[in-house]
Amino acid sequence: MSKITKDEVTKIAKLARIELTDKEKEKFSGQLSEILNYVEQLNQTDTSKVSETSQVTGLTNVYREDVASELTQVDKDKNKNREKLLNNAPDQQNDYIKVKAVLE
Protein backbone atom coordinates (compact mmCIF):
# COMPACT_ATOMS: atom_id res chain seq x y z
CA MET A 1 0.00 0.00 0.00
CA SER A 2 1.69 3.18 -1.24
CA LYS A 3 1.21 6.48 0.51
CA ILE A 4 2.30 9.70 -1.15
CA THR A 5 3.34 12.26 1.43
CA LYS A 6 2.71 16.01 1.26
CA ASP A 7 6.47 16.48 0.80
CA GLU A 8 6.40 14.23 -2.27
CA VAL A 9 3.41 16.14 -3.66
CA THR A 10 5.35 19.38 -3.05
CA LYS A 11 8.34 17.96 -4.97
CA ILE A 12 6.11 16.83 -7.87
CA ALA A 13 4.41 20.23 -7.98
CA LYS A 14 7.79 21.95 -8.05
CA LEU A 15 8.93 19.76 -10.95
CA ALA A 16 5.69 20.53 -12.79
CA ARG A 17 6.10 24.22 -11.94
CA ILE A 18 2.66 24.52 -10.35
CA GLU A 19 1.80 26.14 -7.06
CA LEU A 20 -0.39 24.25 -4.60
CA THR A 21 -1.97 25.29 -1.34
CA ASP A 22 -1.59 23.10 1.74
CA LYS A 23 -5.20 22.00 1.29
CA GLU A 24 -4.49 20.95 -2.31
CA LYS A 25 -1.33 19.11 -1.28
CA GLU A 26 -3.33 17.12 1.27
CA LYS A 27 -6.05 16.38 -1.30
CA PHE A 28 -3.60 15.31 -4.01
CA SER A 29 -1.61 13.22 -1.55
CA GLY A 30 -4.69 11.08 -0.96
CA GLN A 31 -5.71 10.96 -4.62
CA LEU A 32 -2.23 10.02 -5.86
CA SER A 33 -1.98 7.34 -3.18
CA GLU A 34 -5.30 5.87 -4.35
CA ILE A 35 -4.07 5.84 -7.95
CA LEU A 36 -0.86 4.03 -6.99
CA ASN A 37 -2.81 1.50 -4.93
CA TYR A 38 -5.05 0.82 -7.93
CA VAL A 39 -2.00 0.34 -10.18
CA GLU A 40 -0.55 -2.11 -7.63
CA GLN A 41 -3.86 -3.99 -7.70
CA LEU A 42 -3.75 -4.11 -11.52
CA ASN A 43 -0.16 -5.39 -11.42
CA GLN A 44 -1.30 -8.37 -9.35
CA THR A 45 -3.87 -9.40 -11.97
CA ASP A 46 -2.93 -12.48 -14.01
CA THR A 47 -2.93 -11.48 -17.67
CA SER A 48 -0.91 -14.43 -19.00
CA LYS A 49 -3.89 -15.85 -20.93
CA VAL A 50 -5.00 -12.50 -22.38
CA SER A 51 -3.81 -11.67 -25.88
CA GLU A 52 -2.09 -8.35 -26.48
CA THR A 53 -4.28 -5.58 -27.81
CA SER A 54 -3.13 -2.25 -29.18
CA GLN A 55 -6.31 -1.14 -30.94
CA VAL A 56 -9.86 -2.33 -30.33
CA THR A 57 -12.03 -0.25 -32.69
CA GLY A 58 -10.96 -1.94 -35.93
CA LEU A 59 -10.18 1.41 -37.53
CA THR A 60 -7.14 1.66 -39.80
CA ASN A 61 -5.22 4.61 -41.14
CA VAL A 62 -5.85 5.55 -44.74
CA TYR A 63 -2.92 7.05 -46.57
CA ARG A 64 -2.83 8.66 -49.97
CA GLU A 65 0.00 8.08 -52.38
CA ASP A 66 2.70 10.74 -52.08
CA VAL A 67 2.90 12.15 -55.58
CA ALA A 68 4.56 15.40 -56.56
CA SER A 69 2.23 17.86 -58.23
CA GLU A 70 3.00 20.40 -60.90
CA LEU A 71 3.42 23.02 -58.17
CA THR A 72 6.09 21.01 -56.35
CA GLN A 73 8.17 19.96 -59.35
CA VAL A 74 11.77 21.07 -59.20
CA ASP A 75 13.10 22.61 -62.36
CA LYS A 76 16.56 21.61 -63.57
CA ASP A 77 17.30 25.30 -63.99
CA LYS A 78 18.16 26.45 -60.46
CA ASN A 79 17.50 30.08 -61.36
CA LYS A 80 13.90 29.23 -62.24
CA ASN A 81 13.50 27.42 -58.92
CA ARG A 82 14.86 30.44 -57.07
CA GLU A 83 12.59 32.75 -59.05
CA LYS A 84 9.52 30.61 -58.24
CA LEU A 85 10.45 30.61 -54.56
CA LEU A 86 11.01 34.35 -54.41
CA ASN A 87 7.73 35.02 -56.23
CA ASN A 88 5.90 33.15 -53.46
CA ALA A 89 7.67 34.99 -50.65
CA PRO A 90 5.65 37.74 -48.95
CA ASP A 91 8.69 40.07 -48.86
CA GLN A 92 12.08 39.95 -50.54
CA GLN A 93 15.22 42.03 -50.79
CA ASN A 94 18.28 41.53 -53.02
CA ASP A 95 17.12 38.07 -54.16
CA TYR A 96 16.62 36.89 -50.57
CA ILE A 97 13.47 36.25 -48.61
CA LYS A 98 13.07 39.05 -46.08
CA VAL A 99 11.84 38.01 -42.63
CA LYS A 100 11.39 39.76 -39.31
CA ALA A 101 14.28 39.60 -36.86
CA VAL A 102 14.15 36.54 -34.63
CA LEU A 103 16.88 37.50 -32.18
CA GLU A 104 17.25 40.75 -30.33
N, CA, C and O atoms as CSV, one atom per row, in Angstrom:
chain,resi,resn,atom,element,x,y,z
A,1,MET,N,N,0.852,-1.173,0.000
A,1,MET,CA,C,0.000,0.000,0.000
A,1,MET,C,C,0.897,1.235,0.000
A,1,MET,O,O,1.614,1.487,0.969
A,2,SER,N,N,0.856,2.002,-1.086
A,2,SER,CA,C,1.691,3.184,-1.238
A,2,SER,C,C,0.980,4.408,-0.697
A,2,SER,O,O,-0.220,4.598,-0.897
A,3,LYS,N,N,1.743,5.222,-0.014
A,3,LYS,CA,C,1.206,6.482,0.512
A,3,LYS,C,C,2.123,7.601,0.055
A,3,LYS,O,O,3.311,7.623,0.378
A,4,ILE,N,N,1.560,8.520,-0.694
A,4,ILE,CA,C,2.297,9.696,-1.155
A,4,ILE,C,C,2.192,10.761,-0.068
A,4,ILE,O,O,1.093,11.124,0.352
A,5,THR,N,N,3.327,11.253,0.378
A,5,THR,CA,C,3.337,12.263,1.433
A,5,THR,C,C,3.152,13.661,0.834
A,5,THR,O,O,3.284,13.860,-0.373
A,6,LYS,N,N,2.844,14.616,1.708
A,6,LYS,CA,C,2.711,16.006,1.264
A,6,LYS,C,C,4.034,16.520,0.708
A,6,LYS,O,O,4.051,17.319,-0.229
A,7,ASP,N,N,5.157,16.053,1.294
A,7,ASP,CA,C,6.475,16.477,0.803
A,7,ASP,C,C,6.701,15.980,-0.628
A,7,ASP,O,O,7.268,16.695,-1.454
A,8,GLU,N,N,6.255,14.754,-0.917
A,8,GLU,CA,C,6.402,14.227,-2.271
A,8,GLU,C,C,5.503,14.983,-3.249
A,8,GLU,O,O,5.899,15.234,-4.387
A,9,VAL,N,N,4.306,15.343,-2.816
A,9,VAL,CA,C,3.415,16.144,-3.659
A,9,VAL,C,C,4.044,17.508,-3.917
A,9,VAL,O,O,3.959,18.028,-5.030
A,10,THR,N,N,4.671,18.090,-2.906
A,10,THR,CA,C,5.346,19.378,-3.055
A,10,THR,C,C,6.466,19.266,-4.090
A,10,THR,O,O,6.629,20.147,-4.934
A,11,LYS,N,N,7.238,18.175,-4.019
A,11,LYS,CA,C,8.339,17.961,-4.970
A,11,LYS,C,C,7.798,17.801,-6.390
A,11,LYS,O,O,8.347,18.371,-7.332
A,12,ILE,N,N,6.719,17.024,-6.547
A,12,ILE,CA,C,6.111,16.826,-7.867
A,12,ILE,C,C,5.583,18.148,-8.414
A,12,ILE,O,O,5.757,18.452,-9.594
A,13,ALA,N,N,4.939,18.929,-7.556
A,13,ALA,CA,C,4.411,20.230,-7.976
A,13,ALA,C,C,5.533,21.167,-8.410
A,13,ALA,O,O,5.389,21.924,-9.369
A,14,LYS,N,N,6.648,21.105,-7.694
A,14,LYS,CA,C,7.790,21.951,-8.053
A,14,LYS,C,C,8.343,21.546,-9.410
A,14,LYS,O,O,8.678,22.405,-10.227
A,15,LEU,N,N,8.441,20.237,-9.659
A,15,LEU,CA,C,8.930,19.756,-10.951
A,15,LEU,C,C,7.989,20.141,-12.084
A,15,LEU,O,O,8.430,20.419,-13.199
A,16,ALA,N,N,6.690,20.157,-11.793
A,16,ALA,CA,C,5.687,20.527,-12.791
A,16,ALA,C,C,5.493,22.037,-12.868
A,16,ALA,O,O,4.741,22.536,-13.705
A,17,ARG,N,N,6.178,22.755,-11.988
A,17,ARG,CA,C,6.096,24.216,-11.937
A,17,ARG,C,C,4.659,24.700,-11.716
A,17,ARG,O,O,4.172,25.602,-12.398
A,18,ILE,N,N,4.000,24.068,-10.738
A,18,ILE,CA,C,2.661,24.520,-10.352
A,18,ILE,C,C,2.658,24.803,-8.855
A,18,ILE,O,O,3.341,24.132,-8.082
A,19,GLU,N,N,1.895,25.785,-8.466
A,19,GLU,CA,C,1.799,26.140,-7.059
A,19,GLU,C,C,0.557,25.489,-6.467
A,19,GLU,O,O,-0.519,25.522,-7.065
A,20,LEU,N,N,0.716,24.895,-5.284
A,20,LEU,CA,C,-0.394,24.248,-4.603
A,20,LEU,C,C,-0.516,24.789,-3.189
A,20,LEU,O,O,0.484,25.084,-2.533
A,21,THR,N,N,-1.740,24.914,-2.733
A,21,THR,CA,C,-1.973,25.294,-1.344
A,21,THR,C,C,-1.803,24.044,-0.474
A,21,THR,O,O,-1.756,22.926,-0.987
A,22,ASP,N,N,-1.713,24.243,0.838
A,22,ASP,CA,C,-1.593,23.103,1.744
A,22,ASP,C,C,-2.810,22.188,1.640
A,22,ASP,O,O,-2.691,20.967,1.747
A,23,LYS,N,N,-3.975,22.785,1.431
A,23,LYS,CA,C,-5.203,22.002,1.289
A,23,LYS,C,C,-5.134,21.129,0.027
A,23,LYS,O,O,-5.533,19.965,0.052
A,24,GLU,N,N,-4.628,21.697,-1.069
A,24,GLU,CA,C,-4.493,20.947,-2.315
A,24,GLU,C,C,-3.462,19.838,-2.183
A,24,GLU,O,O,-3.650,18.740,-2.706
A,25,LYS,N,N,-2.364,20.130,-1.479
A,25,LYS,CA,C,-1.333,19.112,-1.275
A,25,LYS,C,C,-1.895,17.919,-0.513
A,25,LYS,O,O,-1.596,16.770,-0.837
A,26,GLU,N,N,-2.698,18.193,0.488
A,26,GLU,CA,C,-3.327,17.123,1.269
A,26,GLU,C,C,-4.281,16.315,0.392
A,26,GLU,O,O,-4.295,15.085,0.436
A,27,LYS,N,N,-5.078,17.030,-0.405
A,27,LYS,CA,C,-6.047,16.383,-1.295
A,27,LYS,C,C,-5.333,15.504,-2.319
A,27,LYS,O,O,-5.706,14.347,-2.513
A,28,PHE,N,N,-4.304,16.053,-2.975
A,28,PHE,CA,C,-3.597,15.308,-4.012
A,28,PHE,C,C,-2.780,14.158,-3.435
A,28,PHE,O,O,-2.573,13.146,-4.105
A,29,SER,N,N,-2.323,14.307,-2.215
A,29,SER,CA,C,-1.612,13.220,-1.545
A,29,SER,C,C,-2.504,11.991,-1.475
A,29,SER,O,O,-2.073,10.886,-1.804
A,30,GLY,N,N,-3.738,12.181,-1.050
A,30,GLY,CA,C,-4.686,11.077,-0.964
A,30,GLY,C,C,-5.051,10.514,-2.331
A,30,GLY,O,O,-5.101,9.298,-2.518
A,31,GLN,N,N,-5.305,11.403,-3.282
A,31,GLN,CA,C,-5.707,10.957,-4.618
A,31,GLN,C,C,-4.581,10.195,-5.320
A,31,GLN,O,O,-4.822,9.157,-5.936
A,32,LEU,N,N,-3.361,10.707,-5.228
A,32,LEU,CA,C,-2.232,10.022,-5.862
A,32,LEU,C,C,-1.969,8.676,-5.199
A,32,LEU,O,O,-1.603,7.710,-5.869
A,33,SER,N,N,-2.154,8.614,-3.891
A,33,SER,CA,C,-1.984,7.344,-3.177
A,33,SER,C,C,-3.011,6.322,-3.661
A,33,SER,O,O,-2.677,5.156,-3.868
A,34,GLU,N,N,-4.255,6.757,-3.843
A,34,GLU,CA,C,-5.301,5.868,-4.353
A,34,GLU,C,C,-4.968,5.364,-5.749
A,34,GLU,O,O,-5.195,4.194,-6.058
A,35,ILE,N,N,-4.435,6.233,-6.588
A,35,ILE,CA,C,-4.066,5.837,-7.954
A,35,ILE,C,C,-2.968,4.780,-7.904
A,35,ILE,O,O,-3.050,3.767,-8.599
A,36,LEU,N,N,-1.943,5.008,-7.086
A,36,LEU,CA,C,-0.858,4.031,-6.986
A,36,LEU,C,C,-1.344,2.701,-6.426
A,36,LEU,O,O,-0.895,1.643,-6.866
A,37,ASN,N,N,-2.245,2.743,-5.472
A,37,ASN,CA,C,-2.812,1.504,-4.932
A,37,ASN,C,C,-3.582,0.747,-6.000
A,37,ASN,O,O,-3.519,-0.481,-6.055
A,38,TYR,N,N,-4.303,1.457,-6.844
A,38,TYR,CA,C,-5.054,0.817,-7.927
A,38,TYR,C,C,-4.090,0.183,-8.932
A,38,TYR,O,O,-4.332,-0.926,-9.411
A,39,VAL,N,N,-2.999,0.883,-9.252
A,39,VAL,CA,C,-2.005,0.342,-10.180
A,39,VAL,C,C,-1.373,-0.919,-9.591
A,39,VAL,O,O,-1.156,-1.892,-10.314
A,40,GLU,N,N,-1.077,-0.916,-8.290
A,40,GLU,CA,C,-0.548,-2.110,-7.633
A,40,GLU,C,C,-1.541,-3.267,-7.746
A,40,GLU,O,O,-1.149,-4.409,-7.982
A,41,GLN,N,N,-2.815,-2.966,-7.578
A,41,GLN,CA,C,-3.859,-3.986,-7.697
A,41,GLN,C,C,-3.892,-4.537,-9.133
A,41,GLN,O,O,-4.029,-5.745,-9.331
A,42,LEU,N,N,-3.770,-3.660,-10.120
A,42,LEU,CA,C,-3.748,-4.106,-11.516
A,42,LEU,C,C,-2.522,-4.971,-11.809
A,42,LEU,O,O,-2.604,-5.935,-12.570
A,43,ASN,N,N,-1.392,-4.625,-11.206
A,43,ASN,CA,C,-0.164,-5.393,-11.415
A,43,ASN,C,C,-0.282,-6.811,-10.885
A,43,ASN,O,O,0.418,-7.703,-11.366
A,44,GLN,N,N,-1.135,-7.040,-9.925
A,44,GLN,CA,C,-1.305,-8.374,-9.348
A,44,GLN,C,C,-2.245,-9.248,-10.175
A,44,GLN,O,O,-2.351,-10.450,-9.933
A,45,THR,N,N,-2.920,-8.653,-11.139
A,45,THR,CA,C,-3.873,-9.398,-11.968
A,45,THR,C,C,-3.124,-10.282,-12.952
A,45,THR,O,O,-2.172,-9.836,-13.592
A,46,ASP,N,N,-3.551,-11.539,-13.076
A,46,ASP,CA,C,-2.929,-12.484,-14.007
A,46,ASP,C,C,-3.448,-12.210,-15.419
A,46,ASP,O,O,-4.632,-12.392,-15.702
A,47,THR,N,N,-2.557,-11.776,-16.292
A,47,THR,CA,C,-2.932,-11.483,-17.675
A,47,THR,C,C,-2.217,-12.420,-18.647
A,47,THR,O,O,-2.147,-12.131,-19.841
A,48,SER,N,N,-1.691,-13.529,-18.156
A,48,SER,CA,C,-0.909,-14.435,-18.999
A,48,SER,C,C,-1.746,-15.063,-20.113
A,48,SER,O,O,-1.200,-15.411,-21.160
A,49,LYS,N,N,-3.045,-15.216,-19.918
A,49,LYS,CA,C,-3.895,-15.850,-20.930
A,49,LYS,C,C,-4.671,-14.828,-21.768
A,49,LYS,O,O,-5.564,-15.198,-22.529
A,50,VAL,N,N,-4.333,-13.561,-21.627
A,50,VAL,CA,C,-5.002,-12.505,-22.377
A,50,VAL,C,C,-4.093,-12.071,-23.518
A,50,VAL,O,O,-2.926,-11.745,-23.301
A,51,SER,N,N,-4.629,-12.067,-24.729
A,51,SER,CA,C,-3.807,-11.672,-25.879
A,51,SER,C,C,-3.574,-10.162,-25.866
A,51,SER,O,O,-4.390,-9.390,-25.363
A,52,GLU,N,N,-2.446,-9.772,-26.430
A,52,GLU,CA,C,-2.090,-8.354,-26.476
A,52,GLU,C,C,-3.043,-7.605,-27.400
A,52,GLU,O,O,-3.449,-8.125,-28.439
A,53,THR,N,N,-3.389,-6.407,-27.022
A,53,THR,CA,C,-4.283,-5.576,-27.812
A,53,THR,C,C,-3.718,-4.163,-27.865
A,53,THR,O,O,-3.389,-3.575,-26.835
A,54,SER,N,N,-3.610,-3.628,-29.069
A,54,SER,CA,C,-3.133,-2.252,-29.183
A,54,SER,C,C,-4.211,-1.340,-29.742
A,54,SER,O,O,-4.110,-0.117,-29.642
A,55,GLN,N,N,-5.253,-1.940,-30.338
A,55,GLN,CA,C,-6.306,-1.141,-30.942
A,55,GLN,C,C,-7.567,-2.001,-30.976
A,55,GLN,O,O,-7.529,-3.121,-31.484
A,56,VAL,N,N,-8.661,-1.507,-30.456
A,56,VAL,CA,C,-9.864,-2.332,-30.331
A,56,VAL,C,C,-11.016,-1.888,-31.223
A,56,VAL,O,O,-12.028,-2.586,-31.290
A,57,THR,N,N,-10.901,-0.759,-31.908
A,57,THR,CA,C,-12.033,-0.251,-32.687
A,57,THR,C,C,-12.097,-0.841,-34.089
A,57,THR,O,O,-13.144,-0.785,-34.733
A,58,GLY,N,N,-10.983,-1.409,-34.575
A,58,GLY,CA,C,-10.960,-1.944,-35.932
A,58,GLY,C,C,-10.679,-0.897,-36.987
A,58,GLY,O,O,-10.640,-1.214,-38.176
A,59,LEU,N,N,-10.484,0.346,-36.578
A,59,LEU,CA,C,-10.175,1.409,-37.530
A,59,LEU,C,C,-8.737,1.284,-38.014
A,59,LEU,O,O,-7.859,0.850,-37.268
A,60,THR,N,N,-8.501,1.663,-39.257
A,60,THR,CA,C,-7.143,1.660,-39.795
A,60,THR,C,C,-6.866,3.018,-40.420
A,60,THR,O,O,-7.786,3.731,-40.821
A,61,ASN,N,N,-5.605,3.360,-40.498
A,61,ASN,CA,C,-5.220,4.611,-41.140
A,61,ASN,C,C,-5.336,4.464,-42.655
A,61,ASN,O,O,-5.050,3.407,-43.218
A,62,VAL,N,N,-5.755,5.533,-43.289
A,62,VAL,CA,C,-5.850,5.550,-44.739
A,62,VAL,C,C,-4.857,6.589,-45.232
A,62,VAL,O,O,-4.929,7.762,-44.865
A,63,TYR,N,N,-3.939,6.146,-46.058
A,63,TYR,CA,C,-2.920,7.048,-46.566
A,63,TYR,C,C,-3.114,7.246,-48.064
A,63,TYR,O,O,-3.544,6.335,-48.772
A,64,ARG,N,N,-2.797,8.430,-48.530
A,64,ARG,CA,C,-2.830,8.661,-49.965
A,64,ARG,C,C,-1.408,8.509,-50.494
A,64,ARG,O,O,-0.435,8.657,-49.755
A,65,GLU,N,N,-1.311,8.217,-51.764
A,65,GLU,CA,C,-0.001,8.079,-52.377
A,65,GLU,C,C,0.674,9.450,-52.415
A,65,GLU,O,O,0.034,10.451,-52.735
A,66,ASP,N,N,1.949,9.492,-52.093
A,66,ASP,CA,C,2.700,10.738,-52.079
A,66,ASP,C,C,3.236,11.005,-53.484
A,66,ASP,O,O,4.258,10.453,-53.892
A,67,VAL,N,N,2.532,11.852,-54.202
A,67,VAL,CA,C,2.900,12.147,-55.579
A,67,VAL,C,C,3.149,13.644,-55.699
A,67,VAL,O,O,2.363,14.458,-55.215
A,68,ALA,N,N,4.251,13.994,-56.350
A,68,ALA,CA,C,4.563,15.400,-56.556
A,68,ALA,C,C,3.614,15.992,-57.575
A,68,ALA,O,O,3.328,15.379,-58.604
A,69,SER,N,N,3.128,17.187,-57.285
A,69,SER,CA,C,2.228,17.860,-58.227
A,69,SER,C,C,3.034,18.825,-59.085
A,69,SER,O,O,4.237,19.007,-58.895
A,70,GLU,N,N,2.346,19.427,-60.020
A,70,GLU,CA,C,2.999,20.398,-60.895
A,70,GLU,C,C,3.601,21.546,-60.089
A,70,GLU,O,O,4.640,22.094,-60.458
A,71,LEU,N,N,2.947,21.904,-58.989
A,71,LEU,CA,C,3.415,23.016,-58.166
A,71,LEU,C,C,4.687,22.680,-57.392
A,71,LEU,O,O,5.441,23.577,-57.014
A,72,THR,N,N,4.928,21.381,-57.155
A,72,THR,CA,C,6.088,21.011,-56.350
A,72,THR,C,C,7.248,20.475,-57.180
A,72,THR,O,O,8.272,20.073,-56.626
A,73,GLN,N,N,7.100,20.464,-58.494
A,73,GLN,CA,C,8.166,19.961,-59.350
A,73,GLN,C,C,9.380,20.890,-59.296
A,73,GLN,O,O,9.247,22.114,-59.327
A,74,VAL,N,N,10.534,20.297,-59.216
A,74,VAL,CA,C,11.772,21.070,-59.200
A,74,VAL,C,C,12.280,21.164,-60.631
A,74,VAL,O,O,12.388,20.165,-61.342
A,75,ASP,N,N,12.583,22.369,-61.026
A,75,ASP,CA,C,13.095,22.612,-62.362
A,75,ASP,C,C,14.598,22.364,-62.372
A,75,ASP,O,O,15.280,22.638,-61.384
A,76,LYS,N,N,15.116,21.849,-63.478
A,76,LYS,CA,C,16.560,21.613,-63.575
A,76,LYS,C,C,17.332,22.930,-63.566
A,76,LYS,O,O,18.499,22.975,-63.178
A,77,ASP,N,N,16.679,23.980,-63.990
A,77,ASP,CA,C,17.298,25.304,-63.986
A,77,ASP,C,C,17.140,25.903,-62.585
A,77,ASP,O,O,16.040,26.295,-62.195
A,78,LYS,N,N,18.225,25.970,-61.841
A,78,LYS,CA,C,18.164,26.449,-60.459
A,78,LYS,C,C,17.689,27.897,-60.358
A,78,LYS,O,O,17.083,28.281,-59.358
A,79,ASN,N,N,17.957,28.694,-61.375
A,79,ASN,CA,C,17.503,30.085,-61.356
A,79,ASN,C,C,15.985,30.167,-61.419
A,79,ASN,O,O,15.382,31.044,-60.799
A,80,LYS,N,N,15.357,29.247,-62.173
A,80,LYS,CA,C,13.896,29.227,-62.241
A,80,LYS,C,C,13.313,28.821,-60.894
A,80,LYS,O,O,12.305,29.370,-60.451
A,81,ASN,N,N,13.960,27.850,-60.246
A,81,ASN,CA,C,13.503,27.422,-58.922
A,81,ASN,C,C,13.579,28.582,-57.932
A,81,ASN,O,O,12.653,28.808,-57.154
A,82,ARG,N,N,14.678,29.302,-57.969
A,82,ARG,CA,C,14.858,30.438,-57.072
A,82,ARG,C,C,13.817,31.516,-57.363
A,82,ARG,O,O,13.260,32.121,-56.447
A,83,GLU,N,N,13.565,31.745,-58.643
A,83,GLU,CA,C,12.585,32.754,-59.045
A,83,GLU,C,C,11.182,32.366,-58.568
A,83,GLU,O,O,10.435,33.213,-58.079
A,84,LYS,N,N,10.826,31.086,-58.709
A,84,LYS,CA,C,9.516,30.611,-58.236
A,84,LYS,C,C,9.392,30.808,-56.728
A,84,LYS,O,O,8.358,31.250,-56.227
A,85,LEU,N,N,10.461,30.473,-56.020
A,85,LEU,CA,C,10.450,30.610,-54.565
A,85,LEU,C,C,10.290,32.072,-54.166
A,85,LEU,O,O,9.453,32.398,-53.324
A,86,LEU,N,N,11.071,32.936,-54.753
A,86,LEU,CA,C,11.007,34.354,-54.410
A,86,LEU,C,C,9.663,34.973,-54.779
A,86,LEU,O,O,9.195,35.881,-54.092
A,87,ASN,N,N,9.046,34.501,-55.835
A,87,ASN,CA,C,7.732,35.018,-56.229
A,87,ASN,C,C,6.666,34.660,-55.205
A,87,ASN,O,O,5.669,35.371,-55.074
A,88,ASN,N,N,6.863,33.574,-54.483
A,88,ASN,CA,C,5.896,33.151,-53.465
A,88,ASN,C,C,6.165,33.776,-52.100
A,88,ASN,O,O,5.325,33.693,-51.204
A,89,ALA,N,N,7.319,34.394,-51.937
A,89,ALA,CA,C,7.666,34.986,-50.645
A,89,ALA,C,C,6.882,36.275,-50.430
A,89,ALA,O,O,6.702,37.051,-51.369
A,90,PRO,N,N,6.415,36.513,-49.209
A,90,PRO,CA,C,5.654,37.739,-48.947
A,90,PRO,C,C,6.504,39.000,-49.056
A,90,PRO,O,O,5.984,40.064,-49.390
A,91,ASP,N,N,7.809,38.897,-48.780
A,91,ASP,CA,C,8.686,40.071,-48.857
A,91,ASP,C,C,10.078,39.593,-49.257
A,91,ASP,O,O,10.538,38.550,-48.793
A,92,GLN,N,N,10.733,40.341,-50.101
A,92,GLN,CA,C,12.075,39.953,-50.541
A,92,GLN,C,C,12.958,41.184,-50.701
A,92,GLN,O,O,12.479,42.305,-50.872
A,93,GLN,N,N,14.264,40.935,-50.640
A,93,GLN,CA,C,15.220,42.029,-50.786
A,93,GLN,C,C,16.517,41.440,-51.321
A,93,GLN,O,O,17.051,40.497,-50.738
A,94,ASN,N,N,17.026,41.974,-52.408
A,94,ASN,CA,C,18.283,41.534,-53.019
A,94,ASN,C,C,18.311,40.025,-53.272
A,94,ASN,O,O,19.289,39.353,-52.945
A,95,ASP,N,N,17.252,39.508,-53.845
A,95,ASP,CA,C,17.118,38.075,-54.160
A,95,ASP,C,C,17.161,37.169,-52.938
A,95,ASP,O,O,17.562,36.010,-53.040
A,96,TYR,N,N,16.755,37.679,-51.793
A,96,TYR,CA,C,16.617,36.886,-50.571
A,96,TYR,C,C,15.223,37.102,-50.006
A,96,TYR,O,O,14.601,38.143,-50.221
A,97,ILE,N,N,14.742,36.094,-49.275
A,97,ILE,CA,C,13.466,36.251,-48.608
A,97,ILE,C,C,13.700,37.086,-47.355
A,97,ILE,O,O,14.571,36.776,-46.543
A,98,LYS,N,N,12.916,38.146,-47.209
A,98,LYS,CA,C,13.071,39.046,-46.080
A,98,LYS,C,C,12.108,38.625,-44.975
A,98,LYS,O,O,10.905,38.491,-45.201
A,99,VAL,N,N,12.655,38.418,-43.772
A,99,VAL,CA,C,11.841,38.012,-42.633
A,99,VAL,C,C,12.108,38.956,-41.474
A,99,VAL,O,O,13.106,39.677,-41.459
A,100,LYS,N,N,11.188,38.942,-40.489
A,100,LYS,CA,C,11.393,39.755,-39.310
A,100,LYS,C,C,12.521,39.178,-38.474
A,100,LYS,O,O,12.782,37.975,-38.514
A,101,ALA,N,N,13.186,40.034,-37.721
A,101,ALA,CA,C,14.283,39.601,-36.863
A,101,ALA,C,C,13.767,38.614,-35.819
A,101,ALA,O,O,12.705,38.811,-35.228
A,102,VAL,N,N,14.535,37.556,-35.605
A,102,VAL,CA,C,14.150,36.540,-34.630
A,102,VAL,C,C,14.853,36.797,-33.309
A,102,VAL,O,O,14.272,36.593,-32.243
A,103,LEU,N,N,16.087,37.237,-33.374
A,103,LEU,CA,C,16.885,37.496,-32.176
A,103,LEU,C,C,16.988,38.986,-31.929
A,103,LEU,O,O,16.972,39.794,-32.857
A,104,GLU,N,N,17.093,39.328,-30.670
A,104,GLU,CA,C,17.251,40.755,-30.334
A,104,GLU,C,C,18.656,41.025,-29.883
A,104,GLU,O,O,18.991,42.163,-29.556
